[in-house]
């Protein structure tokens, strides 16, 4: 009877060599601009109290109503795998009193997120994001900085065929005025029961409906951009002015609402048309009121979530990623047990000095080990046997030129 073969759960994104190196490169490109701008790491749990996401993300959203992985733990508590990053980050800021210190609080995070979606290319049930949050100041310059950090990340990867879409979802005064006319318009539509309920909870959600008939119906709906208060309009104009000064191009999209209820004011999304239906590679916006909703102070904030999976797919579509695999500085071939001990000591010392060193493990013949060294792409190779250990010298072979040079073992670091 053969043993059962296990497979990864359907709809998860896995990365293994050699593609995992490209994934790591993309993720680091997205993180680096945040570090350079003074954002600090926040490491968060992958599961939270379910109520956090219901209150933070919004019960009218598809994320909460259809896509969350929710279960009851052994303590009879309702727990949910995180579907997004901002709610958990805000919970941590409040719980640990970061909002009581110097403002703005500037943090970044990355990791896996979970949504029970229908899997397809670029749309996974476990996916990876890089996010930042700037909490505590309602300043249009911070909005521009957050957008610029995301843009810098995509540029660092080498992406060119993407665009930035921008809108404002206004303040409470703007949304209240818009809601009156929007509900009047929605009342003229023939909606199914579920959609009608969603409209009563948050009528803006109908702008996010992906069904073609709803897109057509909502194309004639009043737009929130036309209802912005003087304060909201001035804030948005300032954001656009900063982006213009930074040379960051954008397109206004007054129909954009994004898929989470907490967004207010400046809202944005990066689109890459090379990805088909799943074209969003990242986005975010301002969330005035979210901290207070979660039990904290009445502080403003803005952030983003950038999709590492989709950014990688976009980079592969554009062909901007090098396909080089891991290349070691030195490949060590030990001949015998004593030589293996010495090889491990040499490799450890060189690695501590920042060199990439591999060892030929197993009882392979010298010829087979040399083939392995050649296949690995190592820059140099040494063979270590009794004679080399006695003389404390090795022949350092350059694998590109084929030239060998006699080098003392304690001088290998200099020769490499």
Secondary structure, DSSP 8 states (H G I E B T S, - for coil): ---------TTB----TTHHHHHHHHHHHHHHHHHHTT-EE----SEEEHHHHHHHH-TTSHHHHHS--EEE-TTS-EEEE-S-SHHHHHHHHHHTTGGGSSSSEEEEEEEEEE-----BTTB-SEEEEEEEEEES---HHHHHHHHHHHHHHHHHHT--SEEEEEEE---HHHHHHHHHHHHHHHTTS---HHHHHHHHH-GGGGGG---HHHHHHHTTS--GGGG--HHHHHHHHHHHHHHHHHT---EE-TT---S-TT-EEEEEEEEEGGGTT--EEEEEEE-TTHHHHTTS-S--EEEEEEEHHHHHHHHHHHT-S-------SEEEEE-SHHHHHHHHHHHHHHHHTT--EEE--SS--HHHHHHHHHHHT-SEEEEE-HHHHHHTEEEEEETTT--EEEEEGGGHHHH-
